[in-house]
Amino acid sequence: MSHLGCWEKGFERTELPFELIEEVCDTLKLTLGEDLHLMLNCAAHELMDYEKEKYEIITGVFKHPDEMIELYTSLVEKYPSIIGLIDPLRKEDEEQWYKLCHLLSPQCYFLADGASRSIDKLITSGLGENRYSGLILKHTNQTTISDFVQVAKLMEAQDCRFIPSLTDAETLDDSIADIAVGLGARFIKLGGLCHGERVAKYNRLLAIEEELAQRGALGQAAEHQFPVISKEEHDPNSARPGSEQLD
């Protein structure tokens, strides 16, 4: 079990976990792409072998950043229920990043977690380069509700998805669920259904859903609209309007 409460298991092929998910969905009578969508938490910075300058996607299997483009493209084409890639490449692989965005941003979200700016930096410096369609932002003790509101408005104005998340510290505080719903976040990142601290957040989401349903205020999920990040060749001098370029 990972520190995020997720089941960890090694596979011999990259397709195996998806085949397992499909089998589970069939058993539960769920339709992938309708009842359930997938986002891949790629964590590219954790896969990089810095001596070989390649990503180790499976034990002993290394791929150059150019080969990672082919890998992600083939997975999204084969499994259209994939609607998001979280940290698919390191920010240092800029050329490959924009090639991947050009190919896949019309089909899925490109989200930054480990590569995301802090809330303080977003407030003071803006979003920076247009290289993500959403940012995963962690709720810390130093983060105020006003900070969240300010950042959420900033990101909404620039068509960037705001995704509240947790720090690695375990706590029973479930207010992150209320923040996500109150700010109209499309997604929330809570980790796996493991340990009471994480389950408490899921239970709070279910309680909010039940309360809204009883009041007749529970809306319907809108179709996913994927911001196209790069239709043409990337201009290294371009940045989101009104924001600084990343260092």
C-alpha positions in Angstrom: 0.0 0.0 0.0 1.4 3.4 -1.0 1.6 6.5 1.3 -1.4 7.7 -0.7 -3.5 4.8 0.4 -3.3 3.1 -3.0 -2.8 -0.5 -3.8 0.7 -1.1 -5.3 1.3 -4.1 -7.5 3.8 -4.7 -10.3 2.7 -5.7 -13.8 4.6 -7.3 -16.7 2.7 -5.2 -19.3 1.4 -1.6 -19.1 -2.0 -2.9 -20.4 -2.5 -5.3 -17.5 -3.9 -2.8 -14.9 -6.4 -1.5 -17.4 -7.5 -5.1 -18.3 -8.0 -5.7 -14.5 -10.1 -2.5 -14.2 -12.2 -3.6 -17.2 -12.8 -7.0 -15.6 -13.8 -5.4 -12.3 -16.2 -3.0 -14.1 -17.8 -5.8 -16.0 -18.4 -7.6 -12.7 -19.9 -4.5 -11.1 -22.0 -3.8 -14.3 -20.2 -0.4 -14.8 -19.4 1.1 -18.2 -15.9 2.6 -18.5 -16.2 6.0 -20.1 -19.7 6.5 -18.8 -20.0 5.4 -15.2 -16.3 5.6 -14.5 -13.4 7.5 -16.0 -9.7 7.1 -15.5 -6.8 9.5 -14.7 -3.3 8.3 -14.7 -1.1 9.5 -11.9 2.1 9.1 -13.9 4.5 10.8 -11.4 7.1 11.0 -14.1 9.7 12.5 -11.8 9.6 9.3 -9.7 10.2 7.1 -12.8 13.2 8.9 -14.1 16.6 7.0 -14.0 18.9 10.0 -14.1 22.0 8.0 -15.0 20.3 6.5 -18.1 18.2 9.7 -18.7 15.2 7.4 -19.3 11.9 6.6 -17.5 11.7 3.1 -15.9 8.0 2.4 -16.6 8.2 -1.3 -15.5 11.1 -2.9 -13.6 13.9 -3.2 -16.1 12.0 -1.5 -19.0 13.3 2.0 -19.8 11.9 4.5 -22.3 13.4 7.7 -23.7 11.1 10.8 -23.4 10.3 10.5 -27.1 9.2 6.9 -26.5 6.9 8.1 -23.6 4.9 10.1 -26.2 4.2 6.9 -28.1 3.3 5.0 -24.9 0.8 7.6 -23.7 -0.7 8.1 -27.1 -1.3 4.4 -27.5 -2.8 4.0 -24.1 -5.3 6.9 -24.6 -6.2 5.5 -28.0 -6.7 2.0 -26.7 -8.5 3.1 -23.5 -10.7 6.2 -24.3 -12.0 6.2 -20.7 -8.6 7.8 -19.8 -9.5 11.5 -19.4 -6.4 12.8 -17.6 -2.6 12.5 -17.3 -1.0 13.7 -14.1 2.7 14.7 -14.4 3.2 12.5 -17.5 6.7 14.0 -18.1 9.2 16.0 -16.2 9.1 19.8 -16.8 12.7 19.5 -18.1 11.4 17.4 -21.1 9.8 20.5 -22.6 10.0 19.6 -26.2 8.4 16.2 -25.6 5.8 17.8 -23.3 4.5 20.1 -26.0 4.5 17.3 -28.6 2.4 15.2 -26.2 0.1 18.2 -25.6 -0.3 18.7 -29.3 -1.4 15.1 -29.8 -3.5 14.5 -26.7 -4.8 17.7 -25.1 -8.0 17.6 -27.3 -8.7 14.2 -25.7 -7.7 14.5 -22.1 -6.6 16.8 -19.3 -2.9 17.5 -18.6 -2.6 18.0 -14.9 0.3 19.1 -12.7 0.7 17.7 -9.2 4.4 17.4 -8.3 5.2 20.0 -11.0 2.5 22.4 -9.7 3.3 25.8 -8.2 2.4 26.5 -4.6 -0.7 28.5 -3.8 1.4 31.4 -2.6 3.4 31.5 -5.8 0.2 31.3 -7.9 -1.2 34.3 -6.0 1.9 36.4 -6.4 3.1 35.3 -9.9 0.1 33.9 -11.7 -0.1 30.6 -13.6 2.9 31.0 -15.8 3.2 29.2 -19.1 0.2 27.6 -20.7 1.4 24.0 -20.3 -1.3 22.5 -18.1 -5.1 22.2 -18.3 -5.4 21.9 -14.5 -3.4 22.1 -11.3 -3.6 19.9 -8.2 -3.3 22.1 -5.2 -2.6 20.8 -1.7 -4.6 22.0 1.4 -2.1 22.8 4.1 -2.5 24.4 7.5 -1.1 27.6 6.1 -3.7 27.8 3.3 -6.6 30.0 4.1 -10.1 29.7 2.5 -9.5 33.2 1.0 -6.3 31.8 -0.7 -8.3 28.9 -2.2 -11.1 31.3 -3.5 -8.6 33.6 -5.0 -6.6 30.9 -6.8 -9.8 29.1 -8.0 -11.1 32.4 -9.5 -7.7 33.0 -11.2 -7.6 29.5 -12.7 -11.3 29.6 -13.8 -10.6 32.9 -15.6 -7.8 31.3 -17.6 -9.7 28.0 -18.4 -7.5 26.0 -16.0 -9.0 23.3 -13.8 -8.7 23.8 -10.0 -8.2 20.4 -8.2 -8.0 20.4 -4.4 -5.9 17.7 -2.8 -4.3 16.6 0.5 -0.9 16.8 1.9 0.9 13.5 2.9 0.0 14.2 6.5 -2.9 12.1 7.8 -5.8 13.9 9.5 -9.5 13.4 10.1 -10.3 16.9 9.0 -12.7 16.5 6.1 -13.2 20.2 5.2 -11.4 19.7 1.9 -14.6 18.0 0.6 -16.6 21.1 1.5 -14.0 23.4 -0.1 -14.1 21.4 -3.3 -17.9 21.4 -3.6 -18.2 25.0 -2.5 -15.7 26.2 -5.1 -17.3 24.1 -7.9 -14.1 22.0 -8.4 -14.6 19.5 -11.2 -12.3 17.0 -9.4 -10.8 16.3 -6.1 -7.7 14.2 -5.4 -7.9 12.2 -2.1 -5.8 9.0 -2.7 -7.0 5.5 -2.1 -9.9 4.3 0.0 -7.6 3.2 2.8 -7.2 4.3 6.4 -9.9 6.2 8.3 -8.3 9.6 7.6 -8.9 9.3 3.9 -12.2 7.4 4.2 -13.5 10.4 6.2 -13.2 12.7 3.2 -15.0 10.3 0.9 -17.8 9.9 3.6 -18.1 13.7 3.7 -18.5 13.9 -0.1 -21.3 11.3 0.1 -23.0 13.2 2.9 -22.8 16.4 0.8 -24.3 14.6 -2.2 -27.1 13.2 -0.1 -27.9 16.7 1.4 -27.9 18.3 -2.0 -30.2 15.6 -3.4 -32.6 16.0 -0.5 -32.7 19.8 -1.2 -33.2 19.2 -5.0 -29.9 21.1 -5.6 -27.8 18.2 -7.0 -26.8 19.1 -10.5 -25.8 16.9 -13.4 -22.2 16.5 -14.4 -21.4 18.4 -17.6 -19.5 16.9 -20.5 -15.8 17.1 -20.2 -14.3 20.0 -22.2 -10.6 19.5 -22.7 -8.6 22.8 -23.1 -6.3 22.5 -26.2 -2.9 23.4 -25.0 -0.9 23.4 -28.2 -2.4 23.4 -31.7 0.8 24.7 -33.3 4.5 24.6 -32.5 5.2 25.9 -29.0 6.5 29.5 -28.8 8.9 29.5 -25.8 8.2 33.3 -25.3 4.4 32.8 -25.1 2.7 32.7 -21.7 -0.8 32.9 -20.4 -2.2 36.4 -20.5 -1.5 38.4 -17.4 1.0 35.9 -15.9 4.7 35.4 -15.7 6.5 32.7 -17.6 7.9 29.8 -15.5 11.5 30.0 -14.5 
